[in-house]
Every structure is written in C-alpha cells, then in structure tokens.
C-alpha cells in the first residue's frame, strides 16, 4: 500500500478573455513558469472575493489586461498531486470559468509569475493550450462569442 496523502481542496477562478475584430476572435493565453506550458489565466479565490472578482483580478495580473464579465462558462474539477509544506499532497481543484470581454491594457503588462502573455486567434489557441478541459472551455466560449457577434 502506498503512503496516505493529505488531501486539500482548492477553489480557483479564471477566464477566457477575448477581443473580436471583423469576425476574427482572439483570446489571451499565458505561458506559465516553471512548467513552460500555455494555459488560460486563473488563480485561487482570495478570502472575501467572489469567483467573478477573482477571475477579473487573475486575468489582470496574469495576462496584463482589463476585462468585464460577459458570461459564466462552467465549473471544472480535477485532482493533482504536489508538494505542500514539504510533503507530497493530493489536491481536489475546482475552477470557475468566465467569459470576459477585453476593455483595455496590454498583454505585455503581466506579472512576474507568467513568462509570457499573448493574444492568439482561437484556432491557434486550441492547438497551444495544454489541458483538454481548458480547450473545452474555449470551445464553449467561442459558441457564446459568435452568438454575441451575429
């Protein structure tokens, strides 16, 4: 039998931040460090913060841009293991996802936790994003965006 891991629950929020121009839709994605993988911006909800507020804050911090809430997309959950307080631990993570409309700012203005943030056309983003659940969220978001544009 393997060692018994302590289980922690984490609740995060993130967003599909988009801008649309002449029918071309781009979303903001981030390159994380040290893993060096493309993801959607997201992070842990702070004490006293709503999921919506956390999503707006995380997109501002990690992607460098200001957005406004457009729609609630979904809530995903998954398990992973990581070091916590020097011990291998299990995490049950929930992420609240929102569709966020770009209002201003520059992806070059991201925080130090992110290696790079960039605008990417949706089809390219779907190839670059590492996690299937994030690609699924983007596909759901695109359906809503296209509906809003028509």
Buried (B, 14 or more C-beta within 10 A) or exposed (E): EEEEEEEEEBBBBBBBBBBBEEEEBBBBBBBBEEEEBBBBBBBBBEEEBEBBBBBBBBBBBBBBBBBEBBBEBBEBEEEEEEEEEEEEBBBEBBBBBBBBBBEEBEBEEBEEEBBBBBBBEBEEBBEBBEBEBBBBBBEBBBEBBEEEEE
